[in-house]
Amino acid sequence: MDIKKIPALRIGALKAEIPIVQGAMGVGVSLSNLASAVANAGGIGVIATPGIGQFEPDYDSNAQEANRRALSKEIRKAKAKTDGLIGVNVMVALSNFDDLVQCSVDEGADLLFLGAGLPLGLPETLPLNRLGELATKFVPIVSSGRAAQLVFRAWQKRYNHIPDAVVVEGPLAGGHLGFRKEQINNPDFKLEKILPEVLTVVKPYEKQFKKSIPVIAAGGIYTGADIYSFMELGAHGVQMGTRFVATYDCDASMEFKEAYLNCKEKDIVIIDSPVGLPGRAIRSKFLERVSSGVRETFKCHWKCLRSCNFRNVPYCIARALTNAKQGNLEEGFAFSGANAYRIDRIISVKELIDTLVAEYTEVLIKKSSEPTMAAEKT
């Protein structure tokens, strides 16, 4: 193996030459265009399902079918543009979780990333006694070793099968967070702390089931040096979302991307989402308005999230995120990771990944030469 080359990420029979998973960003921010660009650059591109059907003409009258139809379209479009790996992220909290998981498998998604809740059970429409025979690989997203243990134990008991990989997401991620507010800035919950916990949980399952279970680190990873650091800690790859927003290939509007370009560190805030979770977002006039107690007027045509009590929430988060994706930041806001303020230009996905790989390689070469340099001094 070339020690100066970034290692590939292998999940079962799947192989990504670049060990980078593009984080899913919902309500239209990461669709087929972004996902296929990442896949073409050697990483794993991911289509986000939350709100995916909102751009179908019959969404208000037939939301479930609109969501499924839109997801089918996006998977097919992505696969038509690339021979690389295409994943789909389905939030466990979605009301139509089962339907979207089945649709992803039917359409031949290479991977399914399952987060925003613990995926302790899978749709009964799947061949649950033969999950290992499916071409689609299953990857839960967790925020602690305990959560990983719960998922692996449940799958072992119910299906005699375990996940094909796992993403461990730390508190510097964007969007809804799997942490309580008081945990977000607590050093005990840093990604560097929880990654080893998950690795420890996974190891005995690898031995028992005689297969490799890659652990992918996520949340706050920004540079190739960051990638190197987490892979040195034992991660097999990383997941990154924020960096991919600031690309020409991202499916969001230019106004949405400019929110990233223009924000300062102080503009990145933790909000109380209407669905009962803390979230990280970029400050906007909309957020300032609703935080002052203003209640937005809206109609709920489709209870998209199981936990949303739409009659009592101050605004519809799906509508706010849709507005932002389309460029209307006056009536919405952008989720972002903690490092969004560091972005200073829009580039292509290829340039971004080439830069990350070059940064990783630079650190690798430096580290590999340190023992030689020390020996020369003596």
N, C-alpha and C positions, 0 to 999 in steps of 0.2 A: 504493500500500500504506500502511496506517495504521502509522506508525512506533511507535505506542504499543501495538501488538498483538503478542503472541507469535506467531512464524511457524508455519505449519503444517508438518508432516512429510510429504513426498511420497515414496513408494516405488513406482516405476512408475506405474500408474494409480491406486494407492491413496493416500488422503489422510487423515491424522489431523489434526484441527483443533488439537490440543494435541500438541506434539512430545515426548511422554513415552511411553516403552515401560515397561510394568510388568514388572519382572524376574520370571523364572520361579523358583518356590520349590517344590522337589520333595517327594514323599511326602505329597501332599494339602494343602499350604499354599496353593498357588494353583491353584484349579480353576475351574469355570464361574462360580461366584458372584462371586469377585473379578475375574476376567477380564471378565465382562460389565459389571460396575460401572465398571471403568476405561474400557471401550469406550463406554459410555453417557455418560461425562464428557468424551469427545473424544480420549482417548489410545488406545494399543494395549494391549489386555488379552491376557495370555499364560497358557496352561494348561501346567503342568509335567508331564512324563511319568514321571520316575523314581518307581517305587513306585505308580503310579496304579492298578494292578490289585489291590493288596493289600486293597482294601475290597470285592472281589468274593468271593462265597462259595466259589468253586472255585479260588481262587488257588493253594493248596498243591498241588493235583492237576493244574492246567492253567494254569500261569502265563502262558504266551504268549497264549493266547486270552483270558484274563481281562484282561490288559493292553490288548489291542486293543479288546475290548468296552468296557472302562471309558473308554478314550480317545474312542471313538466317542460314547458317552453324553455325556461332558463337552463335546465340541465341539458336539453337537446342542443340549444344554441352554443353552450359552452363546449360540449363534446364535439360539435362540428368545427370548432375553431382550434382544437388542440388534440394531440395524442397523449398529453400529460395527464396528471391526476387531478380529478375534480371531486371535491367533497361537498356535502350539504350539512349545514348546521340547523338542527331542529331544537328549539327550546322546549324543555319538558313542561314548562308552565303554559304552553299554548293549548288552547281548547281542542285544536285539531292535531295534536301531537301524533296520534296513531296514524291518521290519514296521511300526514306529510312524510312520516317514516316509511310507510308502505309505498308511497309514490316514489320516494328516492330510490328504494330498492328496485322497484319496477322499472325505473328509467336508467338503471345501471350506474348510479353514483358509486364512485370508487370507495368513498368513506362517508360515514355518518358521524358527525360530532354532536353529542347530546349534552346540553348544559342548561343553565338557569333552572336548577332543580335536580334532584338525584334520580337518574333513570334506573330505578329499582325493578321496573317491569317493562316489557316490550309488547308491541301490538300482537294480539292473538292471531292476527292474519298472517304473521310470519311463520315459517316452519321452525318453531321454537325448539324442537328436538334435533334440528339439523342446522343450527346457526352457522356452524363452521363450514358448511358447504356453500354458503352464499358468497358471491363475488364481492359484495359490499362488506367493508370492514367497519366495526363499531368502536367508537372512541368517546367515552364519557369525559366530561369536563368537571373537575373537582377542585375544591379549595383547601383541602386538608387530607392528611393521611387517614383520619377517621372516616371521612366521606368516601375515600377510595375503598376502604375496607368494607363499608356497607354495600357498595355497588358490587364488588367482586364476590362477596359472600352470598348476596342475593342471586346473582347470575349462576354461581356454582350450584346453589341449592335448587333453583328453578329449572335451569337449562343444561346443567352439567357442561357449561361453557363459560368462558370469561372474556372480557373485552380484548380487542386486538391491540389496543394502545390506550393511553390515558393522557389527557392534558391536565396539568396542575396550574391553576391560574391564581396569581398573587394579587394583592390589593391595589397595585398601581395600574391595573387594567382600566379600560374605558367602559362606559355603559353600566348596566346593572352589576353589582358586585356581590359575591357570595360571602360577605363579611358584615358584621355589625359595625355601626359607625365608630365605636370606640376601638375596634380592632384595626381599622384601616391604617392608622399611623403608629400602631404598636409594633415595635421591632420583633416581637415574638411571632408575628404573622407575616413577616417578609417572605418573599418567594424563596430566598436563600435558606430560610428555615423550614418551609413546608415541603420543598422539593425533596430533601433527603427522607422526610417522613413517608412520602408517597413511594419513593424507591424501595424503602424497607418493606412496605406493605406488599408491593408487587413481586418482590423476589421469590417468596415461597410459592406463589401461584405459577411463576415461570417454571419452577422445578417440578411442581405437581403435574402441570399440563404439558410439560416438555415443549414450551414454545417461548420465543422472545416477546416481551411486552414493552415496547418503547414508551418511555415517559417523556412528554413534551412540555417544556417550561413556557409559561405565558404571563404577561402582565408587566409592562414597564421596560421591556427589552427594546433597545433603540439602535444600537450600533453592532458592527461585527465583533467588536471587543466584548460587548455584552453576551453575544452568542457564544463566544469562546468561553467566557467565565461560567456560564450555566452548563455548557457541555462538559467542562472540567469537573463540575459538581455531580455529573452523572446523567444529565439530560441527553436524550438521543436526538433532540431537535428542539426548535422553538416555535412559538406562535406569535405573530406580530400583526396588529391591526392598524394602529395610528399611522405608521409610516406609509401604509398603502393608500390612505385617503389622499395624501398629497402626491398623487400620480395622475397623469393624463388618462390612464386606463380606468380609474375609479368611476363607478357608475353614478356618483352623486354630481350635483350641479357645481359649476365653478364657484358660485357664491358660498356653497357649503365648504368647499376646499379653502376658500379665502378666509373663512372663520378660523381655520387652523393657522393659516399664514399670519393673520393679524393678531392672534391672541398673545397675551403675556402670561407669565407664570401665575400671576395673581387672578387671572380670568378663569382658571381651571378650578372648578368648585365641586363639592360633594352636595348633591341634592337629595331630597326625599321624594322618591318616585311615587306616583299615585298607586302603583301596584304593591307598595309596602316594602320596597328595598332601597338601600342607598345606591346612588349612581354617580358617576363622574362625568361632568359635562362642561362645556364652555359657556361662560356667563353670557346672557343675552337679555334684550329688553323684555322678551317674553317671560323668561325665568324671573326677572326682577318683578314683573307685574304679578305673576301668580304667587310669588313668595310674599308679596305684600298683602295677600288675602283676597285678591280678585278671583272670582270664579268664572271660568270660561263657559260659554254656552255651546253645547254640542249634543248630537244625537248618537247613540250607540246602536249601529245596525248589526253588529256582530261582536259578541263578547269574546275577543281574541285571546285574552289571558284568563286563566281559571281563577286567579286570585284577585282580579279587578272587580271592585264594587263600584260599578260605573255610576250608580245613582248618588254616590257620596264623594266622589273624587273631584278635585278642582278643575281638572282638564283631562282630555283624552291624550295619553302619551303617544299613541299610534299616530293620531292626526298631527300632533306637534312635530314628531320626527319626520313624518311625510312632508310637511311644509318645509322643514329645514332642508331635507334632501333635494327638494325642488327649488331651493334658493330663497324661500320666504322666511328669513330669520326673524322677521317682525312677529310672526305667528308660530314660532317653533324654536328649537335649539338643537345643537349638535352634541352628541356624546363624544367623548375623546378620552384617550389615555393620559396619564400624568405628564408625559413628555411632549404633548402636542405643541407647546410653546417653543420648542426647539426647532420646529420646522420653518425653513426660510425660503423654500422654492418648490415648484411643481416639477417633477421629473417623470420619466417613464418607469414602468415596473422593471424593465430590463436594466436600466441604469441603476435603479435602487438595489436590485439584487446583486448586480456586479460590484457595486460599492460595498455592500455588506460582506460579500465574499472576500473582496480585497482587504477590508479591515480585519476580518477574521484571520486571513493568511498572514497579514503583517504581524499580528500578535503571535501567531503560531511560530513563525520563523524566529521572532525575537526570543520567545520562550525556549525553543529548541536549541538556540545557540548559547544560552546562558551557562550551561555546565562547561562548555568548551572555553568560553571566555574566562570563567573562574579558574579552570585548570591552567590556562595560559598565564594568569597572574601569579600562580604558585610556582 
